[in-house]
Amino acid sequence: MSFFKLPLVLVLGLVLLSGCKGMQEDLSPSGQDKRTATSNVTDTTTTTSTVDFTVYDTQGQPVSLSQALGGKRGVVLYFTMWCPVCATHTEHLVHQVMPLYPNFGYYLVDYVSGDFTAAARAQQDAGYGNASFGVLADGNKQMVNLLNATMGTTVVINPQNEVVFNEDFKDGTRLAETLKGL
C-alpha cells in the first residue's frame, strides 16, 4: 500500500506545482516598481483638489474642511492609530512643528476607534485630553478613502482645498518645507 502512496504523492505534487504559471519569472525579479501612482505615498510635488468633508471631533461636533481652514494658512492632518510610532510622530508635531507654524489648523485623524466617543477615550488614554490640536473621528473611513491615507500619513491642505502634501511621516523636514511655502 505504501508503495502506491509515494508515486501518488509525487504525481499530485507535480500537478500542484505545474499550476504555478510564471513561477520562474518570480524567482528573477526585474527590479521595476509596478505599483500604481496612488500606492502608499502620493507625489508631494503636485497638488490635487479635494472636496469639502465633514467629520465629528471628539466633542461630538461636526468639523468641515472649510471650518478647519477658516482664517488659517492651511490644515495639517495626521492619521493616527494611537500606537507608539504614532505617539512619537504626534510629539514631533506638537513640539517641533506646531510652535514654528502656528497659523495652521492641526488635527489628528482617528480612523480606528470608531465613533467620536471612542476616539475621545483614545485621546484621553494617549494623554492628549487638553491638547492644542483637534482630534477627528473618521470611523467610516471617509477621510482615509478621500485622501488615500492610513497610519502615519500626514496631509496638508491649503485654503484653496488643494492637497499640497500627502506622505507617510518621516522626520518632518518635507512637512516643514511645505508649511513654510504656504
N, C-alpha and C positions, 0 to 999 in steps of 0.2 A: 504494500500500500504506500509506504513512504517513497518507494522508487518512482511512483507515478506523481507524487506531490511535488517533487523537486522540478521536473520539467514543466509541470503546470504552473508553478510559481514563476519560473523563468519566463515562460511564454506570456503570462499575464503581466509581468513587469515590463517586458519589451513592448507589449501593446500599450501600456500606460505611458511609457516614455516616448513612444513614437507619436503620441498625440501632442507633444510639446513642439509645435512648429516654431521655427526661428530661434530655437534654444541656442544654437551655435553663435548667432549674432549677439545674443545677450551676454555671452562669455567674452566677447571682444567689443566693448562699448566704444562708440565713436568719440565720446567726449563732448558732443554737441548738446546744448541745452534746448530741449524740445518743448519746454513749458510755454504756455501762453503768456502774454504780457501781463495778465492780471494775477498771476500766481505770486503769493506771499508779499512781495514788495512792489509797490507802484513806482513808476519813474517819477522822481520828485522834481524834475526839471520842467514838467509840463503842468498846466492847470486844467482842471475839469470842473464843470459846473455841477452843482448838486441841488437837489430840491430842498425846500424848507421842510423840516421834520419836527415832530412834537413827541417828546417822551416825558416821563414823570421823574421828578427829582425825589430824593429820599424823604422829603416833607409831604409828598403826595401832590405836589403842584406841577401842572404841565409846564414844560420848558420847550419853546420852539427855537429853531436856529435863529430866526430873526430877533427873538428876545435876547438870546445869548450874545448876539452880535451887537445889540443896541449900544451905540456910542463907543464901541471897542475897536481896536485895530485888527482884531481877528479873534478866533476861538481856537483853543488848543484842547483836543480830546485825547485822553489816554485810556485805552481799553484794558481793563484790569480783571484778573481772576482772584485777587486778594492773596496771591501766593507770595513766597519770599522774593522771587525775582521781581514781581510787580511792586512789592513794597520798596525794594531798592530803587527802582525807576521812579516811583512816586516821591520818595525822599529827595532824589536828584531834582525832580521838577520843582518841588516845594522850596528847596534850599539853594539851588543853583540857577534855575531858570526864572521862576516867578519874581524874585526880587529885581532881576535885571530888566524884565519886560512886564511891568505891572499893568499896562494898558490893554491887556488881553484877557479874555474870559477863559478860565481853566476849569475843566470838568473831567472827572474820572467817569468812564462808562462801564458800569457793572452789567455784564451780559450773561452772568452765570447764576446769580442768586434768585432770579425770578422777578417778583413784583417789587414795588418800592419799599414795602415794609421789610422784606428780606434783605434788600440792598441796604436799608438803614441799619439793620442789625450787623451786617458785614462791615459797614463803615465804622460803626461803634467798636466792633471787635478788633478792627485794624488800628484803632487809636485815632481815627480822624473825625470824631464826633463834632468837634468845633473847628473844623478845617476852613481855610480861607478859599477853598475851591468847592465847586458843586460836585455832587455825585448823581449821575443819571442812571435810572434802572431801565435797561434795554432787554427785558425778559423775553420779548417776542422777536428779538434779533433784527429789529427794523434798521438800526444804525449799523450793525455788523454787516448786514446784506447791502445796504445802500453804499457804505464806504469801503467794503471789502476789507474789513478789519477784524482782528482777533487779538488774543493775548499779546500785550506788549506793543501793539500798534499805536503810533502817535499820528494824529491827523490835525492839520492846521487849515482852517477855512477863513478866507478873507471876507471883508464886508460885502463883496460882490457875489457871495455864495459860491466861490470857487475854491476847490480843494487845491491848495498850493503845496502841500506836504503830506505824504502818506507813506510811512515806512515803519518797520519794526524799530523800537527804541534801541539805540546803540550807546553812544557816550554823550549825546546831547549836542554835539558840535554842529551838525547839519540843521538841527532844530533851531539852535541859536542863530545861525546864519539866515534861516528863513524868517524868523521873527524880526531880526534886525532889518531885513529887507522890506518889511511891511511898515 
